[in-house]
Each structure stands twice: as structure tokens, then as C-alpha cells.
Amino acid sequence: QLQASGGGLVQAGGSLRLSCAASGRTSSTYIMGWFRQVPGKEREFVAGIDWSGGSTDYADSVKGLFTISRDNAINTVYLQMNSLKPEDTAVYYCGASQYSWRQYEYWGQGTQVTVSS
């Protein structure tokens, strides 16, 4: 199971940190990451991190603005989002995969991020 939290309402230029707590089948050896989705559009990749935390992957739109990290001691992945823009408004989903950086087998329930202008 994956439990996402940390979403909310923030003004443009502000910051938020999302958390994703993993339990059960999603082990600390999985690739984990974040996607986001707005109504009427496909879910899009945001960031991913390997099991060790040594390798990361970001969508071009968030490079240099968002940082993904993980704490395997508590099976939690974080997404630090800085300099937020209204176009970052979406439901953010955390996911996990045994095999792929951008196609996940396991998903959390999503957390809403709203950035006001």
C-alpha cells in the first residue's frame, strides 16, 4: 500500500513537500516516484527514485524545481516542490515499480495540490 499526503493550497512561488509512505508488498527495493494528473488529461510522470536513492529521474518541466528523496528506514518517499506555479496544480499520485522508472504497478490514492496565482 502507498499512502500519499502533504498536498494543499499554496500561492505561486511557494513550496510544498509531499510524502508517500509504503507498506506491505511495496518494499524498499522498489523504484518509487510521483505522477500528476489534471482533469481531462493523462497522468504524467513527475519524478522517480531508485531503491538506494542514488539515481533520480525528473520530467523536464520540474527539473531544478522539485527534488525527490527517500528514507528506506521508514519506507517513505518525499517530493519537495519549490517555486510552484499555477500549472503545477494537479492531483499527485505516488507509485512504485519493481521494473520500470515510468510505468508503475502500484499506486497510492493521490493528494491534491493547488497553486493559486
Secondary structure, 3 states (H helix, E strand, C coil): CEEEECCEEEECCCCEEEEEEECCCCCCCCEEEEEEECCCCCCEEEEEECCCCCCEEECHHHCCCEEEEEECCCCEEEEEECCCCHHHCEEEEEEEECCCCCCCCEECCCEEEEEEC
